Amino acid sequence: MAFFTPKWYNTFGSCPLAVACGAYLETAPGAVLPQNPRILGSKTLRLAWETSRTTESEGEAGHLPHHTRYGAQRAGGRDREGESRMKIPVNCKLCPRECGSDRRTGIGFCGGGAQVKVARAALHFWEEPCISGKQGSGTVFFSGCPLKCCFCQNYTISAQNFGKEIPVSRLAEIFLELQEQGAHNINLVNPMHFAPWVAEALEQVRGKLKIPVVCNTGGYDKVQTLRMLEGYVDIYLPDLKYADSARAGRYSCAPDYFAVAQKAITEMVRQVGPPVFGPDGMLQKGVVIRHLALPHGVKDSIQVLQWIAQQFAKGEVLLSLMSQYTPFFRSGEFPEINRRISSYEYGKVLSYAAGLGLEGYCQEKSSAKEEYTPDFDLQGV
Ligand code: SF4
């Protein structure tokens, strides 16, 4: 989950910081600055997932509804009487925590219970330009979170679980209301612990919702759960926070983060393919991988970038490199990250991304501002 200021660069090489810290360009293997940052509309790209996709067994999440995909079972969201077949997990394994909560009666480790919980649904203007555009992204903020990031800027809803429980039918209405307001897309922020509910709501608006659906996650997602949204989601916007398991354990209580996120992002790319833009420059389809540069994290950031470059063909995914880290929430308990990143650190990461030939977006260093976090006041809920 992340928010952006209007200050953007469309390529990494165009940011002055990348030039100022260009030493890393020399160390990146085969480093060449992109001459033409335009995204390849490539139908010919070989998808990396073909050789590396997960081997998670199909039956692992057997308690979950499999009817909710638009794809092979797109019309299968209803039984013969037209009633929903969505089932609330009784032994929840929707996310990698696999806490086993009976979601009908209890609250899971993520804070999720029997109903969808939402903190805000409104037009949002601080995502990447290809998501927010001029009219804004129709953003729905879900409460709770399976990750426990000590620096979460949305901690009031993620960790403290602020929000309002609503029925699936209301969530479906919200999607249509945001479309009516002129949203470029429906932007589901941190929805995966409510995946069956979200799929059901999207099923209810099938044929009425004409704008792309964006799934904005922390990257700590199970492949089986992502498959519940296959065919409903057009754009994935995952974080890829860490490669280092010690850092992932220390800051997000998830030492397995990188292994999980690698599989998840590969699955996302399998589902939606390479980026496709509309004539207005808005993203219609594809995966944008977000990486938030952290203090004392250059080495880890470089590992993250290396994996992206190795895993995906050029132009197959977009990278969004973020400088906006601000020590929110419990960051003070971790002195080494209890500050903003330096221009030198961010410049090194930017330069490395440019050297790898990755394409996408980056933020101006001054983007780290608390005022860009929206008020969670149940607007639109
Ligand atoms: S989604 Fe929530 S309830 Fe389900 S396994 Fe994960 S933490 Fe537990």
Residues whose N, C-alpha, C, O or C-beta is under 5 A from the ligand:
A	BS01	SF4	C92 K93 L94 C95 R97 E98 C99 G100 S101 G108 F109 C110 G112 P146 H193
